[in-house]
């Protein structure tokens, strides 16, 4: 694998939060298997997808939020080729149709608490029949498509998503030395794609500054070290609020993409590094974010924007400043020993504060690592190597915090009763 193959799988444009976009995609696919207006919808989700759809904003919806709007809009839209940019097609007419579907109470949502992986199973009934679409493991990985119970698709019908899964698995099992080497295979085409993502994500951040209190994000003349994490926060807030701007997602998450690229670009420029050097460090930051996401899971009990993206930033900054493999390991130890356990309680505007916390922690972790300081492997869940620290973090998230996810889901569902 080279960096070009990696970026094509993990560095992708997305509009709005990824999980509601995937729900809308599944609903659109299902509705397309029958003719006529949708009259009833049944949606089955894994707990973590439900969690990430619960309160997040929907782009181009006039401020609508949450799961019912995501699935209702998907059911009335007609072009599934938009994929995770489904909400580009939202119109006033689509909003009216979706609202009628919601008001009639014809949408049934169930949570499959036993599903450990991403699951979106959507059935749409129309006057002329019933359609069904099932996504598993990845946000666009279509494994079943039915019309009146007859399957037209069985197995993975989304080659791109299969590649994504394979790439993430491969990156997740690489050593730090191999990841550094992979980042150095960067081509001019890779640089163009990374720059495109930085521009998109910086655009979301700059556009969304006004969503935070006046003066909270310092202007260009203010404290630059305070400005960077707060600008990241603005970008995540805009995305979680449904700002209708496309961002470049990373490892299945727009918030990770914003957090990593905005922080790396601005910190690198502040330190006076040339753009080419920043791009190379960003490549490594992306790879470490993917490697951490592999261990945490695509959707996790811990916050990916602070943990996975934060670890990516810390490693990338050490590399940017000329640090070696040992110092990258120290930065990972510092992040794991500091932020492990910061929970994910769904996609929402509060993610903006968690992303800001992750960036601030990454800056400190990298600075300490470059000075030769790291939390030792005798402490808590920190490992003796960078790989061991990531493995322990993944064990905590996937096994140790299983009960945490159950309690979070119960709290969130109680709010609807």
N, C-alpha and C positions, 0 to 999 in steps of 0.2 A: 504494500500500500504506500502511496505517496500523498503529499499534502493536498493535492488537487482532488483526489478521490475522497479524502477526509472532508474537505470543505463542501463538496457537492452533497454530502450526506448530512452534515451537521450544522451548516451555516446557511440558513434558508430564510427567505422573506415570509413574514406572517402579519396578518392584520387582526388586532385585538388579541385577547388572551387565547392561548392555544387550545385549551380544553373546550370552551364553548364553541370555538370555531370548528373543532373536530365533531362535536355534537351536531352542529348545524350541517356539516358535511354529510354525516351519516343519515340525518333526517332527509336531506335533499336526495341522496341516493335512493333511500327507501321510497319516498314519494314518487320518484321517477319510474317506479315499477308498476304503478297503477294510474289510471286516467281519472281526471276529475279533481275537484277540490278536496283537500284532506279533511276528514271529519272526525278522526280520532287518532291518537298517537300513544304508543306505549314505549317507554324508554327504560332500559336496564343499564345501570352504570356500576363500575367498581367504586369503592368508597372514596378513593383519592380524586378521581375525576369529578365525582359529585362535589367534593369539597372545593375543588378549584372552579366550579361553575356557580357556586352558591350565591355569591354577592358581587361578582365582577361586572364591569360595564361592557355594553355591547356597542361597537362602533356603528355610526350612522343611524342610531336608533332613537335619537332625541333624549338620551339619558336613561334608557331602559337598562335594567341589570338582571342578572341571574339566569338560572337554568331554563325556566319555562319560556322566556323570550328567545333563548338560543335555539331550542328545539322547535318552537313554533315558527320562527323565521326560516329555519332550514327547511321545514316541511312545505313552505309556500314559495320558496325560491326554486329556480328551474335549472341552474347551471352548476352541476357538481364539479366541473373542470376547474373551478376557482380554488378548490381544495381549502387550505387554511386561510385563504383570503375571501371566503364566502361572503363576509359582510360588506364587501365592496358593492354587491348587487342589491343591497337593501334600498327600497324606495318607499315613499309614503303609502303606496297601494299595498306593498308587502307588509308594512307595519299594521295597516288596518286589518288585513286578512289574519295576521298572526294574533292581533288583539282579540278578534272574534273567536278564534280557536281557544285562546286562554280563557276568555270570559264564559264560554260554554262549559268549561270544566272537562274538556275532552282530552286532556293530556294526563297520562298516568306515569309516574316516575317511581322506579324501584331501585334500591341499592343492593347489589350483590356483595355482601360483606365477606364472602369467602374467596372472591377473586383477588389474587395477589398482584396481577398485572392489569394494565389498562384494558378496560372493556367498555365498549359503547355498542349496545344492541338496540336498534330502533326499528319499530314496526309502525307503519303508517297505513291507516285504512281510508280508502276513498270509495265513492259510490260504485266504482267498477271493479273493485278488488282490494287486495292487500299487498303491500310491499315491505320488504325487510332488508336491512343492511346491518352487518356486524363488523366492527373494527376491533382489533386486538393488538396488544403490546405496543404498537406505535400509533401516532395520531391519525395517520392516513392509511394504515394497513388493513385493507378490505379483505376479509377472509370468507364472507358469505353474503350473497345477494339473492333475494328470493322474490318471485312474483306468484302470488296465490299458492304459496307453499312449495313451489317448484324452484329449485336452485339453478340460477344461471352462472353463479360463481361459487366454487367450493375450493378452499385453500387460499393461499396468498395470491391475490390478483393485483397486488401493488408492488411491482419489482423494486421501485425506488425505496419503499419502506423496508423491504427485506435487506437491501444494501445498507440502509441506515442502521438496522439492528446489527448486522455483521460488522460494520465499521466500528460502532460503539463498543461491541464486545472485544474486538481486536485491540482498540486503543486502551480499553480498560485493563487489559492483561499485559500491556507493555510495561517495561521498567522505565524509570525516570530517564535513564541514559538513552533508551530507545526513543522516548518522546522528544527529548532534546534533539536527537539526530533527525527525527521525522520533521520537526519544525524547520530544520535547515535545508529541507528539500524544496523550499519555497520558490515558485516561478513568478514571472511577471504577471501571468494570468491570475495566480493566487493573490498577488498584491492588489490587483484591480478589484477582485471580489472582496478582499478585506477592507479596502478603502470605501467601497460602495456601502458595506455594512456600517462602517464608522460614520459615514455621512447620514445614512438613514437614522441611526440611533441617536446621533447628536441632534438631528433635526427634531426628533421626538422630545428630547430633553429640553432643548431651547424653547420649543413651542409650549411646553407645559410648565414653565417657570411660574407663570401667573396663577397656577392652581395652588401654589404655596403662599403663605403669608408674605406680604411685601417686605423685602429686605432679607428674607430668610436665605435666599440664594444670592451671595454677593455678586456684584457686577464684575466685569473684567478688571476693574481697578481695585477690587477688594482683595481679601485674603485668599490667595489661590488654593491653598490647601484645604480651606473650608469650602470653597466653591465647588471643588470636584465631587466629593461625595453627595453634596446637596443637589448638584445638577443631575447626578445619577438618580437621586431620589425623585426629582421632578419628572424625569423620563419614565420611571416605573409608575409613578402616580398617574401620568397622562395615559399610559397604556391600560392600567387597571380601571381608569375612569371611562374608557371607551373612546379615547381620542382617535379619530379616523385616519391615522397615519400608519403606513407599513413600516415595520422595523425588521431588522435582521435577527432572527432567532438563533440560539446556540444550544445544542443538545436538547432540542425540543422545547425551548423556553425563550420567549422574547425578553423576559426580565433578565435572564442570564446574559443574553446578547447585549442588552443595553448596559448592564452593570460592568461587564468585562470591557467592552469596546470604548465606552465613554471614559471610564477610569484610566485605562491604559493610554488612550490617545492624549488626554489632557495632562496626565502625570508625565508622560514622556516628553511632551512639548514644553512643559514647565521646566524640566531638567535640561532642556536644550538639545535633545537627541534628534538626529535627522529622521525624517519620515520613514525611510527604508528600515532603519534600526527599530523603530516603533512597530512597524508591520511584522518584523521577525519576532519580536517579543510578544506581540498580540497572538501570533500563530501558536506559540508555546502556551500562552494563557488559555487559549481556546482548547487546546489538547488536554491540559490539566483539568479544565472544567468538565470535559467529556469523560475523562478517566474517573473523576470523582462522581459524576452522575451515574456512571456504570455501577459503581459500588453502592450508591444510595438508592438507585432505582429511578426510572424515568419520572415517576411521581413518588414522593417520599414523605416520611413523617417529619423530616427536618427541612428547613428552608433552603432551597437550592440557590437562590439569588445571593444569600450570605455565605453559605458553606461551600458549594461547588464553585460558584463564580468567584467568591472571595479567595479560595485556594488557587484558582487559576490566575487571578490578579497578583497575588503574593509571589507566586513562582515566576510569572512573567516579568514582574518588576525587578526581581533579583537578577534574572537573565539580562534584562535591559541595562542594568548597571554593571554588567561584567562579572557577576557572581557565578560560581561554579556549581557543580552538582551537590556538593556538601551543603552549600548555603541554601540551595533550593529546598533540600530536605529540611533544613532548620526552619525555613519559612512555613513549610507544610506542618511541621510539628507545632509551631506557634499558633497556626490557625486551628488545628484540630484540638489543641489543648485549651483554646480560648472559646470558640464559638460552637463546639459540638453540643447538640441538644436544643439549639434555637429552633423551635417547632415551626411546622407549616400548618397553619389553620385556614388554608384555602387562599385562592387568588382574590385580592381585594386591595383597597387603597392602602391598608396597613403594610402591604409588601414594600411600599416605598421607604418606610423607616427601616425595615430589615435590610434592604439593599444598601442603604446608607451606612448602617452599622457594619455590614460586611466589607464595604470599601475602606472605611476607617480602620477596621481591624487588619485588613490586608496591607495597608500602608505601614502600620506599626510592625506587623510581622516581618515584612520585607526589610524594613530599616534595621530591626534587631538582628535578623539573619545575616545581613551584610556586615554587621559589626561582630559577627561570630557568636551571637547569642541565640540559643534555641531551648525550648522546654525539653528536658531530658526524657529518654525512654523509660525511666523508672517512674515517671509521673502518670497516674491515671490511665487513660486510654491511649496516650501517646506511644508510638512504636519505636523500635530501635532504628528503623529505616523509614524513608518517606512512604514507600509502598506499604509498610506495616501500619503506619498511622492511618493511611487511607482505608486499608482493610478493616481496621478496628472501627473507624468511623462508619463504614458501611454496615458492619455487624451491629453496631448500636442502633442505626437507623432502621434496618430491615428486620431485625429480630428483637432487640431490646425495647424498641419503642412501638411495637405492634399494639400494645394496650393503650398507648397514648393516642394513636389514631382513632381507636374505638371511642374513647372519651370525647375527643374533639368532634367526631361525627355526631355523637349523641347531643352534645351541647348545641351544635349548629341546627340539627333537626328539631330540637325543642323550640327553637325560635320561630318555627313555622307553625307550631301547634297553637 
